[in-house]
Amino acid sequence: MEHENVDDRAAEMPGNDSPLEPEQAQEVPLLAQNEASEVDKVAGIVVQTRSDVGDKSIDEIAHVLHQRLNDSSIELPDSEVRELAKQIATGTT
C-alpha cells in the first residue's frame, strides 16, 4: 500500500481542522486516498471521545481512547494516547 507524507497532504488541504497536533499526525502513516486514512480515523475517534467522555478524568478518557483505537485496529503508543486524552480533557484539540 502506498503511503504519502502527512506534510504533503496537509499542504494540499484548505485549512487544518484536524484535532491532532501536527507532530501526532506525522506519526500516523496515511493510507491510499480511496480509504479512510489512519489520521482521519484517529481524528474521528478523538472527536467522538471528546463528545462522549470529554468531561471525565484524563485516565477515563485515555481508557476509552485505548478501547476505541483497539477496536479500529489502530496502534498508538501509550504516551500519544495519554497526550490526546490530556488535550481532550483541557479542550485543546
Buried (B, 14 or more C-beta within 10 A) or exposed (E): EEEBEBEEBBEEEEEEEBBBBEEBBBBBEBBEEEEEBBBBBBBBBBBEBBEEBBEBEBEEBBBBBBEBBEEBEEEBEEEBBBBBBBBBBEEEB
